[in-house]
Amino acid sequence: MSTHSSEVSSSFDCPEDIHGEKRVQRVAGRGAQVGGGITVSRILPSSHRRMVGAWCFLDHAGPAVFTSGSGLRVGPHPHIGLQTFTWMIQGEVLHRDSLGHVQVVKPGQVNLMTAGRGISHTEESLPGEDKLHAVQLWIALPSKDAACEPAFDHHPDLPRWREGECDFTLLAGTYAQHQAPSKMYSPMVGMDLSSSQAGEVTLNLNPEFEYGFLVVQGTLGIQSEQFEANELAYVGRGLTQLSLSLSAGSRIIVLGGEPYTEELVLWWNFVGENKDVIGQAQRDWRAAHERFGVVHGYDGEPLIAPDLPWESQ
């Protein structure tokens, strides 16, 4: 899923305590569209919360049902300075990139693409596919790794376990004795929690991490607050445990990580440490520079980079 964000993110927001109790911030998703006219709920970045750790972008796509042949279709587009992280819940999406990878991501699997100094890719629903439900995230690379060599990894097998009525899937980082296979460049964690029945689950948290909880399906209760689908509950740092109340049929995405303290600009499909880096990437994409390579096998035109908003002011 491609993005067209024009948000600019600088530094990080400190979590707050109110009268000795941890404040739970509510971040509501807003509607956006991606290739093929698929409607998504865009949660990060927003004016209320730019990032959770190094997680700097979060789209929840679906659950959508469409006419066969009219699903997701995103033409060649570039990335720099980030990792794209696709967690597939329902449906199948075909990924192609300028490194030559051609990979279908299926439910329960992760596609992880490291853009580094530059890469381009496409995404499209498979022929005959009529469903799409996925979570697409971006991870900002630290400045020392922002220009690393691009790479692509597919992870069909992830750590899974059950606690009470709750099923856990570890998507990124570590939790308890579990380790996800995905290569991360910052201390962070990502998990999928799903519960067929209503109940409570207590998570052990890293007090050095800030945490956010995206409701994908059902409802989530934290303290006295109730969160609905396409809302993110942000609890900040300093917690070692947290109890979650899950409704029957709920699915929650847990995101955590050390606060990202470097300056960061996020524009269109690029992440960089300043506007000069972003501007150079925009000009290079328009000039078909070799840093982004060529995606072979996709029947369609590349996306056009928009004008830089700070140059038109």
Backbone bond lengths (Angstrom), bond angles and torsions (degrees), N, CA, C in turn:
res aa  C-N    CA-C-N  psi(-1)  N-CA   C-N-CA  omega(-1)  CA-C   N-CA-C  phi
1 M - - - 1.446 - - 1.516 110.00 -
2 S 1.291 115.45 122.68 1.452 119.93 179.77 1.518 110.08 -83.49
3 T 1.314 115.36 167.02 1.449 119.36 -179.11 1.510 109.65 -132.92
4 H 1.311 114.76 162.61 1.457 119.99 178.10 1.514 109.05 -138.70
5 S 1.317 116.23 43.98 1.455 120.55 -177.51 1.513 111.23 -74.37
6 S 1.311 116.55 140.21 1.454 121.08 173.55 1.512 110.59 -115.91
7 E 1.335 115.95 17.47 1.456 120.31 179.69 1.526 110.13 -70.28
8 V 1.322 116.58 146.56 1.451 122.71 173.31 1.515 107.80 -117.08
9 S 1.311 116.69 125.85 1.452 121.17 -177.52 1.512 109.46 -115.40
10 S 1.335 116.72 127.12 1.453 121.73 177.86 1.521 109.53 -127.06
11 S 1.304 116.37 130.10 1.461 125.15 179.63 1.521 110.59 57.03
12 F 1.352 117.18 -157.91 1.454 119.87 -178.27 1.513 109.50 -134.88
13 D 1.324 113.80 158.39 1.457 120.39 -179.16 1.518 109.23 -93.45
14 C 1.331 117.25 129.74 1.458 121.01 179.61 1.525 109.99 -77.97
15 P 1.332 117.91 136.05 1.452 119.79 174.13 1.523 110.05 -67.00
16 E 1.325 115.83 158.90 1.460 120.42 -176.80 1.519 110.44 -125.23
17 D 1.328 115.98 149.76 1.446 122.39 168.42 1.517 107.92 -108.75
18 I 1.323 116.26 142.52 1.455 120.54 177.53 1.526 108.39 -121.65
19 H 1.326 116.52 115.21 1.460 122.42 179.75 1.533 110.76 52.81
20 G 1.329 116.00 41.02 1.458 120.31 176.73 1.507 115.06 81.92
21 E 1.331 118.84 -6.25 1.458 121.65 178.09 1.520 110.08 -105.76
22 K 1.329 115.01 141.91 1.457 119.64 179.01 1.533 109.87 -67.87
23 R 1.314 115.25 126.07 1.459 119.58 177.58 1.530 109.78 -74.37
24 V 1.307 117.70 136.22 1.460 122.43 174.81 1.516 107.00 -105.90
25 Q 1.324 115.35 115.82 1.464 120.33 -177.77 1.520 110.07 -91.58
26 R 1.311 116.87 136.51 1.461 122.70 178.64 1.524 109.12 -100.68
27 V 1.328 116.67 122.43 1.459 122.39 177.30 1.523 107.73 -118.35
28 A 1.318 116.46 112.29 1.463 121.16 -177.88 1.522 110.61 -90.06
29 G 1.326 116.20 140.50 1.456 120.60 176.53 1.512 111.57 -72.04
30 R 1.324 115.89 156.89 1.463 121.41 175.92 1.519 108.24 -125.51
31 G 1.323 116.63 149.35 1.454 120.79 -175.56 1.515 112.91 -70.35
32 A 1.320 116.74 140.68 1.466 123.47 174.64 1.517 107.12 -148.77
33 Q 1.323 115.52 165.85 1.465 120.20 178.28 1.517 110.16 -124.13
34 V 1.334 115.01 144.16 1.461 121.73 174.79 1.522 108.26 -120.71
35 G 1.330 116.60 -178.93 1.452 121.88 -172.44 1.515 113.94 -51.80
36 G 1.353 115.08 135.20 1.450 120.66 -178.11 1.515 112.51 89.43
37 G 1.340 116.61 2.25 1.450 120.22 179.42 1.509 114.32 79.05
38 I 1.348 117.13 18.25 1.450 120.84 178.60 1.528 108.82 -73.58
39 T 1.323 116.57 128.11 1.460 121.43 178.13 1.516 109.98 -86.65
40 V 1.326 116.01 132.71 1.455 122.16 178.22 1.522 108.77 -124.63
41 S 1.316 114.72 161.58 1.459 121.25 170.41 1.520 107.02 -102.85
42 R 1.320 116.65 117.55 1.466 122.04 -178.20 1.525 108.86 -96.78
43 I 1.315 115.92 117.30 1.452 121.20 -175.41 1.525 111.40 -100.81
44 L 1.322 117.85 -45.53 1.464 123.16 177.57 1.512 109.50 -123.52
45 P 1.337 117.74 142.90 1.459 126.83 -5.68 1.525 110.95 -79.74
46 S 1.320 116.15 155.52 1.456 121.14 174.13 1.523 108.09 -136.61
47 S 1.311 116.00 172.15 1.459 119.59 179.35 1.525 111.66 -68.31
48 H 1.342 115.92 -17.01 1.466 120.13 -178.66 1.528 112.62 -96.02
49 R 1.315 117.22 -27.87 1.457 120.85 -177.55 1.515 108.50 -151.67
50 R 1.335 116.13 115.11 1.461 120.16 -178.24 1.532 112.10 -81.57
51 M 1.336 116.39 -43.67 1.456 120.33 -172.31 1.521 109.61 -146.11
52 V 1.341 115.17 163.31 1.457 123.16 165.49 1.518 105.60 -129.16
53 G 1.334 116.90 105.82 1.454 119.17 -169.19 1.516 108.94 60.33
54 A 1.324 117.05 -135.73 1.469 121.26 177.30 1.527 112.46 -87.02
55 W 1.343 117.51 -2.51 1.467 120.71 175.18 1.527 107.53 -70.98
56 C 1.334 116.93 111.72 1.464 120.00 -171.57 1.523 113.84 -113.96
57 F 1.324 117.08 -1.74 1.470 120.22 -177.33 1.514 107.95 -154.61
58 L 1.337 116.43 138.02 1.451 120.62 -177.91 1.518 109.90 -149.02
59 D 1.332 115.48 116.77 1.459 124.12 173.33 1.519 109.27 -116.55
60 H 1.330 116.44 136.54 1.457 121.45 170.40 1.526 107.33 -111.13
61 A 1.330 116.03 113.35 1.463 122.07 -177.52 1.520 109.72 -102.52
62 G 1.336 116.13 122.11 1.449 120.44 176.72 1.528 112.34 88.16
63 P 1.353 115.99 -164.65 1.468 125.07 4.04 1.532 111.41 -68.71
64 A 1.339 114.79 130.33 1.458 121.20 -177.24 1.523 109.87 -122.19
65 V 1.314 114.99 142.73 1.461 122.31 172.31 1.517 106.65 -122.23
66 F 1.317 117.27 128.67 1.456 121.08 -176.29 1.523 110.40 -137.07
67 T 1.300 115.33 166.61 1.463 120.50 176.21 1.515 109.69 -65.83
68 S 1.311 117.21 134.17 1.455 120.99 -179.77 1.520 110.67 -52.50
69 G 1.318 115.75 129.12 1.461 121.02 -179.13 1.511 113.64 96.43
70 S 1.349 117.68 -5.66 1.459 119.73 -178.48 1.521 111.95 -118.70
71 G 1.317 116.64 28.57 1.455 121.16 -176.37 1.514 113.33 -86.13
72 L 1.319 115.05 -151.15 1.460 122.14 -178.24 1.524 110.57 -62.76
73 R 1.322 114.96 134.03 1.469 119.71 177.96 1.530 107.75 -153.91
74 V 1.330 115.54 100.52 1.457 122.09 -177.47 1.527 108.59 -117.96
75 G 1.338 115.83 115.82 1.459 120.95 -177.52 1.521 112.99 -70.33
76 P 1.333 117.10 175.43 1.469 121.33 -178.46 1.525 111.27 -53.98
77 H 1.320 115.38 128.58 1.464 121.19 178.32 1.522 108.66 -148.34
78 P 1.328 117.17 156.02 1.465 121.05 -172.06 1.526 112.81 -100.05
79 H 1.331 114.69 163.13 1.466 121.97 170.17 1.531 108.88 -143.57
80 I 1.314 116.01 151.39 1.470 122.78 168.03 1.524 108.22 -141.61
81 G 1.335 116.20 155.48 1.448 122.70 166.79 1.511 117.24 68.36
82 L 1.322 117.51 18.06 1.470 120.25 -174.83 1.518 110.86 -152.01
83 Q 1.329 114.80 171.02 1.455 122.62 166.90 1.524 107.83 -116.47
84 T 1.335 117.00 136.15 1.457 120.87 171.37 1.521 108.17 -95.60
85 F 1.316 116.09 136.43 1.456 122.40 -172.67 1.526 108.06 -130.61
86 T 1.324 117.21 110.88 1.462 122.53 -177.82 1.517 110.35 -110.35
87 W 1.330 116.60 119.23 1.467 123.31 176.31 1.518 107.13 -109.96
88 M 1.350 115.22 112.97 1.453 121.17 -173.98 1.527 110.08 -93.18
89 I 1.337 115.91 127.28 1.457 122.22 179.52 1.519 111.19 -103.78
90 Q 1.346 116.75 -41.85 1.468 121.32 178.80 1.512 108.75 -149.19
91 G 1.331 115.97 143.65 1.460 120.76 -177.62 1.520 111.58 90.91
92 E 1.325 115.55 176.94 1.466 121.65 179.72 1.523 109.15 -135.61
93 V 1.324 116.12 137.15 1.459 122.25 -178.18 1.523 108.96 -127.21
94 L 1.330 115.56 136.52 1.464 122.19 179.11 1.525 110.03 -96.18
95 H 1.325 115.27 124.51 1.463 122.91 177.14 1.520 109.65 -104.86
96 R 1.336 116.30 133.49 1.464 122.54 169.03 1.523 107.93 -128.82
97 D 1.332 117.44 143.77 1.459 118.23 178.20 1.521 111.15 -139.01
98 S 1.330 115.11 172.01 1.457 121.98 -175.04 1.524 112.84 -75.24
99 L 1.338 117.67 -4.92 1.465 120.81 172.11 1.528 111.20 -87.30
100 G 1.340 116.43 -6.20 1.459 120.66 178.83 1.516 114.90 98.95
101 H 1.341 118.20 3.31 1.457 120.45 179.10 1.529 110.78 -76.22
102 V 1.324 115.16 136.97 1.461 123.06 173.77 1.518 105.87 -129.90
103 Q 1.342 116.83 111.95 1.458 119.81 -170.92 1.527 111.40 -144.36
104 V 1.320 116.14 129.56 1.460 121.90 172.38 1.525 108.40 -88.68
105 V 1.323 116.50 130.79 1.467 120.91 173.54 1.515 107.76 -103.67
106 K 1.327 115.89 126.80 1.461 123.32 -175.01 1.527 109.65 -111.51
107 P 1.336 116.74 167.65 1.464 119.21 179.33 1.527 112.46 -54.08
108 G 1.337 115.33 135.22 1.457 120.87 -178.83 1.509 114.00 84.94
109 Q 1.336 117.30 8.94 1.457 121.51 -178.14 1.528 111.13 -121.69
110 V 1.337 114.89 160.34 1.455 122.20 179.17 1.520 110.05 -122.05
111 N 1.337 116.16 133.78 1.458 122.50 164.79 1.527 107.93 -105.37
112 L 1.336 116.17 128.58 1.462 121.62 -179.39 1.522 108.44 -125.54
113 M 1.315 116.57 116.21 1.460 121.65 179.32 1.527 109.33 -115.36
114 T 1.325 116.25 124.76 1.460 121.78 177.88 1.520 108.31 -98.90
115 A 1.333 115.79 112.78 1.464 119.84 -175.76 1.520 111.94 -75.37
116 G 1.340 116.81 -43.45 1.459 119.51 -178.30 1.515 112.03 55.75
117 R 1.337 116.45 -129.33 1.470 121.21 -176.58 1.525 112.96 -71.51
118 G 1.362 116.64 -16.87 1.452 118.02 177.46 1.517 113.61 158.38
119 I 1.326 116.18 135.69 1.454 123.17 176.97 1.518 106.93 -156.95
120 S 1.322 117.12 160.06 1.465 120.87 171.19 1.523 108.40 -134.11
121 H 1.343 115.33 155.66 1.469 118.71 -178.48 1.525 110.50 -157.72
122 T 1.329 114.92 170.73 1.463 122.72 175.16 1.514 108.35 -130.30
123 E 1.347 115.57 158.99 1.456 122.05 175.67 1.514 108.64 -142.18
124 E 1.338 115.96 135.20 1.462 119.60 179.45 1.522 110.42 -155.13
125 S 1.338 114.06 147.52 1.462 119.31 175.11 1.518 109.47 -66.70
126 L 1.324 116.13 147.70 1.464 120.50 178.68 1.528 110.55 -70.66
127 P 1.335 116.95 152.13 1.472 119.86 176.02 1.527 110.28 -57.01
128 G 1.329 115.11 132.95 1.456 119.94 -179.44 1.511 114.75 87.61
129 E 1.339 117.44 -11.74 1.465 120.63 179.47 1.530 109.98 -75.51
130 D 1.326 116.84 135.44 1.469 119.67 -179.04 1.528 112.79 -127.66
131 K 1.350 117.21 14.10 1.457 120.59 -179.94 1.522 109.89 -135.14
132 L 1.326 114.48 150.83 1.456 120.09 174.77 1.520 109.12 -151.59
133 H 1.307 115.16 124.41 1.464 121.68 172.05 1.521 106.62 -147.31
134 A 1.322 116.13 116.21 1.460 120.25 -174.25 1.517 110.21 -156.29
135 V 1.314 115.13 161.76 1.456 122.25 171.25 1.521 107.34 -119.93
136 Q 1.322 116.01 124.62 1.466 122.13 179.24 1.526 107.97 -112.40
137 L 1.323 115.07 127.46 1.459 121.08 -179.60 1.511 110.30 -127.35
138 W 1.323 115.22 155.45 1.456 121.72 167.79 1.515 108.27 -116.58
139 I 1.323 114.62 147.66 1.458 122.53 176.00 1.519 107.56 -122.14
140 A 1.321 116.92 121.36 1.461 120.78 179.38 1.530 109.59 -73.19
141 L 1.328 116.71 127.94 1.452 120.50 175.90 1.527 109.74 -77.53
142 P 1.327 118.28 141.18 1.468 119.34 173.78 1.521 109.84 -63.28
143 S 1.327 116.77 155.39 1.469 120.41 -173.36 1.520 112.57 -56.33
144 K 1.324 118.49 -34.20 1.469 120.61 -178.90 1.526 112.19 -68.01
145 D 1.326 117.73 -19.01 1.468 121.83 -179.05 1.523 112.87 -114.34
146 A 1.325 117.80 0.22 1.461 120.94 -171.43 1.524 112.88 -62.17
147 A 1.325 117.40 -28.97 1.474 121.52 -179.79 1.522 111.80 -105.57
148 C 1.325 117.80 26.76 1.460 120.71 179.24 1.529 110.75 -67.71
149 E 1.318 116.26 169.38 1.450 121.06 177.35 1.532 109.96 -66.93
150 P 1.327 118.21 136.99 1.464 119.73 178.87 1.528 111.38 -66.90
151 A 1.319 115.88 155.82 1.467 121.27 -177.67 1.525 109.25 -157.03
152 F 1.328 115.16 162.52 1.461 120.98 175.87 1.519 108.75 -139.68
153 D 1.342 116.37 136.69 1.464 121.84 178.01 1.522 109.74 -136.93
154 H 1.317 114.74 139.97 1.460 122.62 177.37 1.522 107.86 -114.36
155 H 1.345 116.95 130.32 1.463 120.91 -176.52 1.531 109.87 -123.36
156 P 1.339 116.78 93.02 1.462 119.75 179.91 1.527 113.39 -80.73
157 D 1.339 116.84 -20.23 1.468 120.86 -176.06 1.523 109.15 -119.30
158 L 1.327 115.83 116.87 1.460 122.29 -177.49 1.524 109.66 -123.66
159 P 1.332 117.82 153.69 1.469 119.71 177.84 1.525 111.07 -62.47
160 R 1.328 115.64 128.79 1.464 121.66 179.31 1.524 109.74 -133.27
161 W 1.336 117.03 142.27 1.449 121.57 176.84 1.527 109.06 -157.54
162 R 1.307 115.49 173.94 1.469 120.73 -175.81 1.521 109.38 -130.36
163 E 1.327 116.52 135.89 1.461 122.98 173.35 1.517 107.76 -127.94
164 G 1.322 116.75 111.22 1.464 120.38 -175.72 1.513 110.16 62.71
165 E 1.326 116.46 -122.72 1.462 121.43 179.76 1.525 112.32 -97.64
166 C 1.338 117.09 7.32 1.464 121.07 -174.21 1.524 111.13 -107.26
167 D 1.328 116.11 129.69 1.461 122.18 175.49 1.522 109.68 -97.03
168 F 1.330 116.31 130.34 1.450 123.86 -178.93 1.528 110.21 -108.17
169 T 1.327 116.55 137.92 1.463 122.09 167.43 1.517 107.13 -129.70
170 L 1.325 116.63 122.47 1.464 121.29 179.21 1.523 108.66 -87.49
171 L 1.319 116.08 117.09 1.460 121.85 -175.69 1.523 112.49 -92.91
172 A 1.325 116.59 -36.40 1.466 121.17 -176.16 1.523 109.39 -152.19
173 G 1.332 116.07 147.38 1.455 120.88 175.71 1.506 113.31 76.12
174 T 1.339 116.17 -151.25 1.454 122.04 -177.43 1.525 110.05 -127.32
175 Y 1.325 114.68 151.95 1.460 121.60 171.88 1.520 107.29 -150.34
176 A 1.349 115.63 125.00 1.464 121.24 -174.94 1.532 108.64 52.93
177 Q 1.321 117.15 -125.25 1.477 119.53 -179.16 1.523 112.29 -92.63
178 H 1.326 117.89 6.53 1.461 121.62 -174.25 1.528 111.05 -96.52
179 Q 1.332 115.83 145.42 1.468 122.72 -179.74 1.521 108.88 -134.33
180 A 1.341 116.70 123.05 1.468 120.65 177.09 1.527 109.63 -78.29
181 P 1.335 118.00 151.01 1.472 120.39 -177.80 1.520 114.18 -79.43
182 S 1.333 118.28 -14.04 1.464 121.27 -174.71 1.532 110.99 -67.83
183 K 1.336 116.00 137.72 1.467 122.00 -179.29 1.516 109.83 -84.36
184 M 1.328 115.35 115.82 1.452 121.87 178.62 1.532 109.66 -109.38
185 Y 1.336 116.37 151.50 1.460 121.47 -179.20 1.526 112.21 -105.98
186 S 1.338 117.34 -3.12 1.456 122.67 178.36 1.526 108.33 -135.62
187 P 1.341 117.59 153.48 1.473 119.47 175.12 1.525 110.13 -65.14
188 M 1.332 116.65 119.90 1.460 120.03 -173.73 1.518 110.43 -164.16
189 V 1.340 115.19 170.29 1.451 120.77 176.83 1.522 108.53 -147.87
190 G 1.325 116.01 149.36 1.452 123.09 172.36 1.517 108.91 -142.08
191 M 1.336 117.53 133.95 1.464 121.62 179.58 1.521 110.56 -141.13
192 D 1.332 114.93 153.69 1.456 123.17 171.83 1.525 106.94 -113.00
193 L 1.337 115.88 125.21 1.458 121.53 175.52 1.522 108.67 -114.97
194 S 1.322 117.49 131.34 1.462 120.24 176.50 1.523 109.10 -136.38
195 S 1.337 115.23 140.93 1.458 120.50 -176.94 1.517 109.92 -137.17
196 S 1.315 116.72 122.81 1.468 120.46 179.49 1.519 111.21 -76.94
197 Q 1.341 117.18 -23.42 1.447 121.71 -179.91 1.525 110.49 -121.96
198 A 1.294 116.76 155.74 1.457 120.82 177.76 1.524 109.96 -68.95
199 G 1.319 115.76 144.28 1.455 119.37 179.69 1.510 111.55 172.70
200 E 1.325 115.79 -175.11 1.459 122.09 -179.95 1.518 110.24 -117.02
201 V 1.323 115.22 147.93 1.461 121.55 173.54 1.521 107.37 -137.06
202 T 1.322 116.62 138.79 1.459 121.92 179.31 1.518 109.19 -108.24
203 L 1.328 116.04 125.25 1.462 121.75 -179.64 1.514 110.01 -101.17
204 N 1.328 115.48 141.62 1.459 121.26 170.28 1.527 107.72 -90.15
205 L 1.327 117.16 124.96 1.459 122.27 -173.95 1.524 110.93 -114.43
206 N 1.325 114.60 156.27 1.462 122.29 174.58 1.526 107.72 -89.55
207 P 1.321 119.60 116.98 1.470 119.94 -176.11 1.519 114.13 -64.24
208 E 1.338 117.53 -15.99 1.468 120.71 176.86 1.520 112.12 -81.93
209 F 1.339 117.56 -11.94 1.454 122.67 -179.27 1.525 110.31 -94.95
210 E 1.335 116.45 148.70 1.454 121.35 163.00 1.529 106.92 -96.21
211 Y 1.349 116.38 151.63 1.459 120.53 -172.81 1.525 111.73 -132.31
212 G 1.327 114.04 145.34 1.451 121.92 171.48 1.515 109.11 -134.37
213 F 1.341 116.31 149.10 1.468 122.31 -176.36 1.524 108.21 -128.64
214 L 1.325 116.35 110.94 1.461 121.52 179.73 1.517 109.93 -91.92
215 V 1.328 116.30 126.88 1.458 120.73 174.84 1.529 108.37 -85.47
216 V 1.318 116.10 113.85 1.463 122.26 178.63 1.525 110.31 -90.48
217 Q 1.328 115.53 -42.09 1.465 121.73 177.70 1.514 108.40 -144.32
218 G 1.335 116.70 151.82 1.449 120.56 177.84 1.511 112.47 75.71
219 T 1.333 115.80 -151.10 1.461 121.32 179.66 1.523 109.92 -134.06
220 L 1.334 114.45 158.38 1.463 122.76 -179.34 1.520 108.89 -130.83
221 G 1.338 117.26 131.64 1.449 121.79 174.69 1.515 110.71 -111.11
222 I 1.336 116.86 128.10 1.463 123.26 173.74 1.514 107.26 -129.27
223 Q 1.340 116.17 121.63 1.464 121.06 -173.00 1.537 108.04 53.53
224 S 1.312 118.48 -124.76 1.466 120.19 -179.19 1.517 112.42 -98.10
225 E 1.338 116.81 4.68 1.464 121.37 -176.43 1.525 111.00 -94.55
226 Q 1.326 115.93 144.51 1.467 122.47 177.13 1.520 108.14 -118.62
227 F 1.329 116.33 133.13 1.460 121.49 -177.69 1.526 109.61 -121.27
228 E 1.341 114.21 138.82 1.461 121.64 -177.18 1.525 110.17 -103.29
229 A 1.338 115.74 177.16 1.466 121.20 178.82 1.524 110.61 -56.89
230 N 1.311 115.66 140.23 1.470 124.72 -179.89 1.527 113.10 67.98
231 E 1.330 115.99 26.33 1.456 122.04 169.02 1.519 109.25 -118.21
232 L 1.334 115.09 141.18 1.461 121.89 177.56 1.519 108.34 -107.23
233 A 1.322 116.75 129.40 1.458 122.31 173.79 1.521 107.98 -100.12
234 Y 1.339 116.34 115.60 1.466 122.02 -178.75 1.518 108.79 -104.77
235 V 1.346 116.64 125.67 1.466 120.62 -175.87 1.524 112.95 -114.36
236 G 1.336 117.65 -0.91 1.459 119.51 176.71 1.518 113.33 72.60
237 R 1.350 114.86 -151.73 1.462 122.06 -175.46 1.528 111.51 -108.82
238 G 1.347 114.43 176.12 1.447 121.02 169.04 1.506 116.04 92.39
239 L 1.329 118.85 -2.95 1.455 121.72 -179.09 1.524 110.95 -93.77
240 T 1.318 116.47 142.41 1.466 121.43 174.30 1.524 111.37 -106.17
241 Q 1.337 116.71 -21.42 1.457 121.61 175.87 1.520 109.56 -146.16
242 L 1.320 115.83 153.10 1.461 120.68 176.78 1.521 108.67 -151.65
243 S 1.325 116.26 131.18 1.463 121.50 177.37 1.521 109.85 -95.41
244 L 1.319 115.68 132.42 1.456 122.77 178.66 1.518 109.04 -115.49
245 S 1.337 115.89 134.65 1.461 121.22 174.01 1.525 107.94 -101.37
246 L 1.326 116.46 119.00 1.455 121.76 -175.39 1.520 110.45 -110.44
247 S 1.341 115.76 136.17 1.457 119.88 174.88 1.525 109.75 -79.70
248 A 1.310 116.77 165.27 1.458 120.61 175.52 1.526 109.62 -62.71
249 G 1.322 116.81 134.93 1.459 121.57 179.74 1.520 114.07 75.61
250 S 1.304 117.12 21.96 1.466 119.97 -177.82 1.525 111.51 -87.55
251 R 1.334 114.47 154.57 1.467 122.44 172.77 1.520 107.51 -140.60
252 I 1.327 115.80 128.25 1.457 122.83 -175.90 1.526 109.12 -126.97
253 I 1.330 116.30 136.32 1.463 121.54 172.50 1.521 107.77 -102.47
254 V 1.328 116.21 123.00 1.459 122.98 179.12 1.530 108.77 -99.25
255 L 1.324 116.38 124.12 1.456 121.98 177.30 1.520 109.10 -121.34
256 G 1.328 116.87 133.94 1.453 120.33 178.11 1.514 110.70 -149.84
257 G 1.325 114.96 160.46 1.455 119.11 176.94 1.516 111.39 172.04
258 E 1.323 114.81 163.89 1.458 119.32 173.38 1.523 109.05 -64.31
259 P 1.340 118.30 136.14 1.466 120.08 -179.95 1.523 111.54 -53.90
260 Y 1.317 115.24 135.80 1.466 122.11 -179.74 1.527 107.59 -82.42
261 T 1.327 116.90 113.35 1.468 121.01 -170.18 1.518 113.84 -101.25
262 E 1.332 118.05 -6.19 1.462 119.98 -179.41 1.529 110.81 -83.12
263 E 1.328 115.44 155.69 1.461 119.35 174.90 1.535 109.11 -65.57
264 L 1.328 115.44 142.62 1.462 119.17 -174.75 1.519 109.87 -147.33
265 V 1.330 115.43 135.24 1.464 121.73 173.30 1.527 107.63 -117.25
266 L 1.325 116.56 127.65 1.460 122.62 177.85 1.521 107.40 -118.67
267 W 1.331 115.00 117.27 1.470 119.60 -179.98 1.516 109.72 -145.25
268 W 1.330 116.17 135.54 1.457 123.75 -176.42 1.520 109.23 49.31
269 N 1.340 118.51 -118.97 1.463 121.35 -179.84 1.530 112.71 -104.32
270 F 1.317 116.60 18.92 1.463 121.23 -174.26 1.521 111.71 -118.21
271 V 1.334 114.95 146.77 1.459 122.80 169.83 1.521 107.05 -126.79
272 G 1.336 116.61 131.81 1.462 119.96 -178.98 1.515 111.19 -153.07
273 E 1.327 115.53 167.38 1.462 119.91 -177.09 1.525 112.62 -78.99
274 N 1.334 117.82 -15.92 1.465 120.00 176.77 1.524 109.23 -159.16
275 K 1.326 115.47 174.79 1.456 120.79 -176.97 1.523 112.24 -69.45
276 D 1.326 117.84 -27.44 1.464 119.84 178.21 1.526 111.13 -63.24
277 V 1.324 116.23 -42.00 1.471 120.58 178.46 1.526 110.16 -62.49
278 I 1.329 116.52 -43.32 1.461 121.26 179.83 1.526 110.52 -65.34
279 G 1.333 116.47 -44.30 1.461 120.30 -179.62 1.509 112.76 -61.54
280 Q 1.335 116.50 -39.50 1.459 119.53 178.63 1.519 111.15 -65.57
281 A 1.330 116.94 -40.06 1.466 120.66 178.49 1.525 110.59 -63.75
282 Q 1.336 117.12 -40.95 1.460 119.99 178.50 1.520 111.11 -61.17
283 R 1.343 116.66 -46.10 1.475 120.22 179.89 1.524 111.56 -65.48
284 D 1.328 116.73 -37.72 1.467 120.19 179.67 1.528 111.16 -66.44
285 W 1.323 117.32 -39.63 1.467 119.21 178.76 1.515 110.74 -66.20
286 R 1.321 116.88 -42.34 1.459 120.06 178.47 1.523 111.79 -63.32
287 A 1.328 116.70 -30.06 1.465 121.12 -178.82 1.520 112.48 -91.44
288 A 1.340 117.91 6.53 1.471 122.76 -178.63 1.525 111.15 55.91
289 H 1.323 116.75 43.02 1.455 122.21 -178.97 1.524 110.20 -63.60
290 E 1.330 115.18 147.86 1.462 120.91 -175.96 1.532 112.97 -65.44
291 R 1.331 118.44 -17.64 1.475 119.71 -179.25 1.528 111.88 -59.88
292 F 1.343 117.18 -25.85 1.455 120.92 -178.44 1.522 113.08 -97.61
293 G 1.331 117.41 -7.98 1.449 120.82 177.89 1.525 113.01 61.83
294 V 1.341 114.88 -163.13 1.472 121.87 -178.77 1.522 108.53 -134.41
295 V 1.325 116.48 136.02 1.469 121.60 174.98 1.519 108.29 -92.84
296 H 1.311 116.59 120.63 1.462 121.48 -179.82 1.533 110.70 -98.92
297 G 1.319 116.31 145.33 1.458 121.60 173.43 1.513 115.38 98.94
298 Y 1.335 117.62 -6.86 1.458 120.39 179.25 1.519 109.09 -94.99
299 D 1.331 116.60 132.23 1.461 121.79 -178.77 1.522 109.12 -94.79
300 G 1.324 115.72 88.21 1.453 119.14 -179.48 1.513 111.06 167.89
301 E 1.321 115.60 170.16 1.455 121.80 -175.84 1.525 111.51 -89.10
302 P 1.338 117.03 152.19 1.463 120.27 175.50 1.531 111.14 -66.15
303 L 1.330 115.66 154.56 1.452 120.27 173.24 1.526 109.81 -70.88
304 I 1.317 116.01 148.65 1.464 121.67 -178.87 1.525 108.80 -98.52
305 A 1.316 116.26 128.42 1.467 120.17 178.83 1.517 109.35 -70.05
306 P 1.334 118.45 128.63 1.468 120.88 178.86 1.526 111.06 -70.64
307 D 1.317 115.11 171.33 1.453 120.12 176.09 1.520 110.53 -68.13
308 L 1.315 115.58 149.32 1.447 120.64 177.00 1.525 110.16 -72.17
309 P 1.323 118.37 124.37 1.469 119.47 -174.58 1.530 113.23 -63.57
310 W 1.323 117.51 -30.87 1.466 118.95 -178.08 1.526 112.97 -79.86
311 E 1.337 116.89 -11.53 1.468 119.70 176.40 1.527 112.00 -93.64
312 S 1.334 116.18 -13.63 1.464 119.41 -179.16 1.521 112.07 -99.96
313 Q 1.329 115.37 -1.29 1.466 118.55 -179.37 1.516 111.78 -82.61
